[in-house]
Amino acid sequence: MRVVIAGGGNVGSFIANELADAGHRVLVIEQLPPVAERAVSRDEVEWMVADACEFSTLQAAELETAEVVVAATGDDEDNLVVSLLAKQEFAVPRVVARVNHPKNEWLFNETWGVDVSVSTPHLITALVEEAVSVGTLVRLLQFEGGQARLVEVTLADESPAVGTEIKDAGVPRDATVVAVLREDHVVVPRGDTRFEVGDEVLALVTPDSEDEVRRLLTGR
């Protein structure tokens, strides 16, 4: 897979190294020469010193051949511009964008070409809630501008789902249970998988099905 990353700071260079280690072809575009010079990266990672917000730069980077673009600069405006150009001008299949300021998260959607947005503060909040909340639905990640959501529920004693097999739980058509974490093991969900107290249930939902999944798993 070919990945182009806009922004070669700590975040961008780390992502580049991880992807290169996994065998992907990675190009990092960084506007500031000093940042590119001091970055510690694998030999397999290609670097381009240029402004990723410029159309000519993305042409030179052959963005149309990339399967994924990651907008990882420290500036939300730049990340939105890169995302929009990547999607509209180069038809990149998947665009992932970093949200630096939580107040701007609402902008990172399909209108700006963003398939997946990552807001570190919101992600940390969700992980904290996931760690301490039993019987509460926690939203972990959003995809496709919020049209698909990964949620988690740790089943409490009073959960209506406890003792029920997935096929009989009444999960909506536009939602699916993707994993059950039980006693440090991952249970691949099947129709006859029975929910137990303490199970951490991961589900993929839509905005229309989220409330129903919450009711099924928490009773609220």
Protein Blocks (a to p, Z undefined) as FASTA:
>chain_A
ZZddehjbfklmmmmmmmmmnopacddddfblklmmmpccdfklccddddfkbmklmmmn
ommlpfbdcdfbfbfklmmmmmmmmmmmnopabacdddfblklmmmmcfknopabdcdfk
lmmmmmmmmmmmghiacdfbdcehhpaccddddddfklmkgopafklnopafkbccfbdc
eehiacdddfklccdehiacdddddfklmmmmmmmmnoZZ
